[in-house]
């Protein structure tokens, strides 16, 4: 018995070490924090880190809740909302917002697939991209400003986590449309466990704040992710890093709006209807 335990201990240590390295990589991908391993890691580890994106998202949400509580001692809900969301954009390097802008510009190309892919490779922001950034930012601030108390903290907890889950869901078993890029090392069409682990993480996290609002937000996130998967496939035949980031931003704002929409006024209208 002792020998078996001694043999299992190194194996458990290796598994724990591998998971820790994968989470560090996910945190490095999603934030500007210098936490990624300094040494070169194998491609399998990089690919496996994708499944931990929701975990990093919910950690972000927990930090935002703490920040919002602290700032709330001095400022109004509207100002807190702007500051908290600005913090989220800064800590993520605004990389997903950049993806949203590029995706909006590519949509402006019309039906030309080649032109859309060319625009997605262009780092400049056009008029459609600028409008998308303005509308999404304003919607996020207004939606969060509508919330107070526990629903507000639940929204801050859920939005970043469900958005990162949607990034995994949208990209799962989809062709990556570039030979190089961040997504090319993250996506593995042959590995079905990525979405499973990401979904399990999301279910556990959502259960911590389970409510009708939270369930509505989950339904909205799933519906939007499914719609984007289908749209990306029909539009371009796969995904790029920009499209994945845009999906995260779209789901994030939809979750905040869903949480804000399910309030006393909305419930009253539904009851009267």
Secondary structure, DSSP 8 states (H G I E B T S, - for coil): -HHHHHHHHHHHHHHHHHHHHHHHHHHHHHSS-S-S-SS---HHHHHHHGGGHHHHHHHHHHHHHHHHHHHTTTS-HHHHHHHHHHHHHHHTTTHHHHHHHHHHHHHTTTT-HHHHHHHHH--S--HHHHHHHHHHHHHHHHHHHT--HHHHHHHHHHHHHHHHHHHHHHHTT--BS-SSSHHHHH--TT-THHHHHHHHHHHHHHHTT-SHHHHHHHHHHHHHHHHHHHHHHHHTSSB-HHHHHHHHHHHHHHHHHHHHHSSHHHHHHHHH-
